[in-house]
């Protein structure tokens, strides 16, 4: 099994995995990205060795506590700050080696939506939105730009307020104007910082559905920094930053599927949904070709395996027929990790198979959580007396 076949298990959906296999380049690729504020004795590091890949059409929700580096990372991707250390590629441009002219050109392909809407008080909603088109498409037809501006305002529910100035709009309405401005020029990349914070549930849902449509129909890449749990369902992946480091990067739907699969194994039944999600995030994806051996009888047990796709055969020495055939959702390898004994059978792939594996250390962590879980149950029962 070659090292190149091993990736994070719950990071990419099947469509994105196919794009990766076909050699498609990510819309955003950060490698060992670090960033600092200040200089001299006041220099403070705010991003630490972050690596991230986001493909066209993905919607990423970025979460984390205040001061964790989310907005800094967003502004680096958006060319509003210069990359200092590491590599950063955005829409095929190397931002760490780009000229000011290159960055200016790239910004025309990015849609910015910030929590502070930054509208011009002297301009109407239509005029504020049209400014984005005038910058992205200099020399374009003014009447056509006005038409498109009014259309996007109508989409976000402000068609009836298109000729009003910001002082005549509520906070939520101003935010929707800012959202329309960020999307009107049909950007290839949308960067949104708390876009729904000032919106009611219905308005927020209208906005996220518009973003979802852009992502799926036009392959627009979307990154949303938010604390708004009402819109988590729109995310393909959730990236969590803590203290300037990407702590986790999880494909939501796949994590849910894998968590349900893990619960079939007694070792993981005690875990809470949060604990299951952590285990799912620790899994590695290994692609195995048909007839390839996965485990040799007599080997030291070092991994737990979950079959995500395909079929494997369990065989023992001296027997020509398989002891068992395992398929999607089945698992193997846990006994050697539980007992410390060597593998008591060999395992072969019957067809091209996708395996999710958990290292011995992560498997032990699950066992430790089980012990902690049982202790909490005993303590709770004792406290009732």
Order of alpha helices (4+ residues) and beta strands (2+ residues): beta-alpha-beta-beta-beta-alpha-beta-beta-alpha-beta-alpha-alpha-alpha-beta-alpha-beta-beta-beta-alpha-alpha-beta-beta-beta-beta-beta-beta-alpha-beta-beta-alpha
